[in-house]
Amino acid sequence: MNPSFTDVVIIGGGMVGLAVAHQLLERSPGRTIVILDKEKTLGRHSSGRNSGVLHAGIYYKPGTIKAHVCVSGSHRLRAWCEQRGLPINACGKVIVPQRPELDGQLDVLAERGRANGAIVEFWDAKELKRKLPVALTSSGRALWSPTTAVVKPALILQRLQQELQERGVHILTGCLNWDVDPDRRCLELPNGGSMSYGHLINCSGLQADRVAHKFEVGLSYRLLPFKGLYWQLKKDCGIQIPTNLYPVPDLDIPFLGVHFTPSADPEPVVSIGPTATLALGRENYRGLEGLEAIMTANNVLTLANQYIRNKGGFRRYVHEQAFLALPPLLLSAARELIPSVRATDIEPSQKVGIRSQLFDRDTGKLHDDFICMPGPNSTHVLNAISPAFTASFALADEILDRTCLLEAKT
Ligand SMILES: Cc1cc2nc3c(=O)[nH]c(=O)nc-3n(C[C@H](O)[C@H](O)[C@H](O)COP(=O)(O)OP(=O)(O)OC[C@H]3O[C@@H](n4cnc5c(N)ncnc54)[C@H](O)[C@@H]3O)c2cc1C
């Protein structure tokens, strides 16, 4: 093998990129793999900043890729953590309708969950009171998901990175300004070196559209960044929430609403969030850090247009979720689930993440499913939104199946 040649290059060492490398090794141990990430350490973006919920597969429309990979991905990641003794809070999840008219949505969720292979159970108000006395159901019913769990994403990434490196995967970090010649299958690296490859897989998360555009792939797609801020219950507030507690989501918009999540720590911290407000940049985690003024102006115009045309119930997202970063609104959303929560019971959390949603300029629609597009000697994972962390191992298999990499001559 030519030393500057690698069989497969993966751009992005988040959970999706690492899981793709893992599954590639399972299928074909002899292949050379390089993962290239622009950051000095892995986990600086979505995979290191998420809620850590292993979703049970309830929300997703049967027939979508999400529905196909969530349940098996969740089982596989959970078993992988168990085998390594990594922390898991097997606390389950309750979904409650925050207004009586949302009760019917519980049936839709239960139907979807069962069709996807998830276990769900209905609880009446008595059962809810017994299991989670602080929670309220506005309709007398709640949906229980016993297999939802919470993990520690940063520990999972670290362990997976270590195991991949031990198995010979090269992980090049701090590789920001690389360039590519797709026809020659050649990467120019920031240190002046170059590397040719057989196939390239783009798993670059919040930047995946920009990377794809270098290959003339997905030119009508643009990722819109939404900031997710969290609050948390104060340790001494006296409110006990031993399980995940979620509202009934608006199934037309891609966010699940503000929820309570106990962490997988020995003494769980209960986070409240995340919110979903337009971010000022793809990596605008705090203040003006990572500000992208022109992109933001374009995104504001796009969203204003969506609002006016009310595409996909977009106005409801704006009314119900866009301003939840404002503490009084967040608190009132939290009180719909737990009426006894007071302003003095919660405090801001250090956690913040950015969720990207893929917008198609041709159709004027936000995409709600994973997208995996072929390009010249390359594959582009364009919308690795939630539950991509949960589903990562199964999603990786799906990506590799679609890539037909094993048959390709590299
Ligand atoms: C607030 C929040 C809460 C969430 N909660 C959950 C949850 O509870 N459960 C769940 O299953 N999912 C959740 N998700 C979704 C989940 O975190 C993501 O779907 C998943 O982490 C995506 O992984 P990824 O590898 O595609 O992206 P990332 O983790 O963002 O990784 C992409 C990597 O690509 C690198 N990169 C980007 N551009 C380049 C470039 N040009 N060159 C080289 N490298 C590059 C980045 O540095 C990064 O390391 C949540 C997301 C957020 C933001």
The ligand as an SDF file (V2000), in Angstrom:
LIG
                    3D

 53 58  0  0  0  0  0  0  0  0999 V2000
  -28.8090   19.9110   22.4650 C   0  0  0  0  0  0  0  0  0  0  0  0
  -28.8530   18.5550   21.8210 C   0  0  0  0  0  0  0  0  0  0  0  0
  -29.4910   17.4820   22.4530 C   0  0  0  0  0  0  0  0  0  0  0  0
  -29.5350   16.2350   21.8460 C   0  0  0  0  0  0  0  0  0  0  0  0
  -30.0480   15.1800   22.5340 N   0  0  0  0  0  0  0  0  0  0  0  0
  -29.9520   13.9370   21.9930 C   0  0  0  0  0  0  0  0  0  0  0  0
  -30.3180   12.7950   22.7480 C   0  0  0  0  0  0  0  0  0  0  0  0
  -30.6820   12.9150   23.9140 O   0  0  0  0  0  0  0  0  0  0  0  0
  -30.2450   11.5710   22.1670 N   0  0  0  0  0  0  0  0  0  0  0  0
  -29.8110   11.4160   20.8670 C   0  0  0  0  0  0  0  0  0  0  0  0
  -29.7870   10.2920   20.3780 O   0  0  0  0  0  0  0  0  0  0  0  0
  -29.4260   12.4790   20.1350 N   0  0  0  0  0  0  0  0  0  0  0  0
  -29.4590   13.7240   20.6820 C   0  0  0  0  0  0  0  0  0  0  0  0
  -29.0310   14.7930   19.9720 N   0  0  0  0  0  0  0  0  0  0  0  0
  -28.5600   14.5900   18.6030 C   0  0  0  0  0  0  0  0  0  0  0  0
  -27.1600   14.0000   18.5750 C   0  0  0  0  0  0  0  0  0  0  0  0
  -26.3050   14.6410   19.4880 O   0  0  0  0  0  0  0  0  0  0  0  0
  -26.6090   14.1230   17.1580 C   0  0  0  0  0  0  0  0  0  0  0  0
  -27.5570   13.5890   16.2680 O   0  0  0  0  0  0  0  0  0  0  0  0
  -25.2970   13.3690   16.9740 C   0  0  0  0  0  0  0  0  0  0  0  0
  -24.4180   13.6570   18.0310 O   0  0  0  0  0  0  0  0  0  0  0  0
  -24.6920   13.7290   15.6390 C   0  0  0  0  0  0  0  0  0  0  0  0
  -23.4080   13.1640   15.5850 O   0  0  0  0  0  0  0  0  0  0  0  0
  -22.4190   13.5530   14.4140 P   0  0  0  0  0  0  0  0  0  0  0  0
  -21.2360   12.6810   14.5440 O   0  0  0  0  0  0  0  0  0  0  0  0
  -23.1590   13.5410   13.1270 O   0  0  0  0  0  0  0  0  0  0  0  0
  -22.0660   15.0960   14.6450 O   0  0  0  0  0  0  0  0  0  0  0  0
  -21.0200   15.7990   15.6330 P   0  0  0  0  0  0  0  0  0  0  0  0
  -21.0150   15.2030   16.9580 O   0  0  0  0  0  0  0  0  0  0  0  0
  -21.2960   17.2610   15.5190 O   0  0  0  0  0  0  0  0  0  0  0  0
  -19.6210   15.4830   14.9650 O   0  0  0  0  0  0  0  0  0  0  0  0
  -19.2130   16.0630   13.7650 C   0  0  0  0  0  0  0  0  0  0  0  0
  -17.7000   16.1950   13.8120 C   0  0  0  0  0  0  0  0  0  0  0  0
  -17.2780   16.6930   12.5570 O   0  0  0  0  0  0  0  0  0  0  0  0
  -16.2160   17.6060   12.7750 C   0  0  0  0  0  0  0  0  0  0  0  0
  -16.1590   18.5000   11.6160 N   0  0  0  0  0  0  0  0  0  0  0  0
  -17.0910   19.3980   11.2120 C   0  0  0  0  0  0  0  0  0  0  0  0
  -16.6820   20.0150   10.1080 N   0  0  0  0  0  0  0  0  0  0  0  0
  -15.4740   19.5080    9.7820 C   0  0  0  0  0  0  0  0  0  0  0  0
  -14.5620   19.7600    8.7530 C   0  0  0  0  0  0  0  0  0  0  0  0
  -14.7920   20.6700    7.7890 N   0  0  0  0  0  0  0  0  0  0  0  0
  -13.4070   19.0670    8.7300 N   0  0  0  0  0  0  0  0  0  0  0  0
  -13.1330   18.1470    9.6810 C   0  0  0  0  0  0  0  0  0  0  0  0
  -13.9800   17.8660   10.7130 N   0  0  0  0  0  0  0  0  0  0  0  0
  -15.1390   18.5360   10.7520 C   0  0  0  0  0  0  0  0  0  0  0  0
  -16.5920   18.3160   14.0690 C   0  0  0  0  0  0  0  0  0  0  0  0
  -15.4800   18.8820   14.7060 O   0  0  0  0  0  0  0  0  0  0  0  0
  -17.2320   17.1800   14.8690 C   0  0  0  0  0  0  0  0  0  0  0  0
  -16.2910   16.5540   15.7170 O   0  0  0  0  0  0  0  0  0  0  0  0
  -28.9750   16.0520   20.5520 C   0  0  0  0  0  0  0  0  0  0  0  0
  -28.3280   17.1240   19.9260 C   0  0  0  0  0  0  0  0  0  0  0  0
  -28.2300   18.3440   20.5650 C   0  0  0  0  0  0  0  0  0  0  0  0
  -27.4560   19.4450   19.9100 C   0  0  0  0  0  0  0  0  0  0  0  0
  1  2  1  0
  2  3  1  0
  2 52  2  0
  3  4  2  0
  4  5  1  0
  4 50  1  0
  5  6  2  0
  6  7  1  0
  6 13  1  0
  7  8  2  0
  7  9  1  0
  9 10  1  0
 10 11  2  0
 10 12  1  0
 12 13  2  0
 13 14  1  0
 14 15  1  0
 14 50  1  0
 15 16  1  0
 16 17  1  0
 16 18  1  0
 18 19  1  0
 18 20  1  0
 20 21  1  0
 20 22  1  0
 22 23  1  0
 23 24  1  0
 24 25  2  0
 24 26  1  0
 24 27  1  0
 27 28  1  0
 28 29  2  0
 28 30  1  0
 28 31  1  0
 31 32  1  0
 32 33  1  0
 33 34  1  0
 33 48  1  0
 34 35  1  0
 35 36  1  0
 35 46  1  0
 36 37  1  0
 36 45  1  0
 37 38  2  0
 38 39  1  0
 39 40  1  0
 39 45  2  0
 40 41  1  0
 40 42  2  0
 42 43  1  0
 43 44  2  0
 44 45  1  0
 46 47  1  0
 46 48  1  0
 48 49  1  0
 50 51  2  0
 51 52  1  0
 52 53  1  0
M  END
$$$$
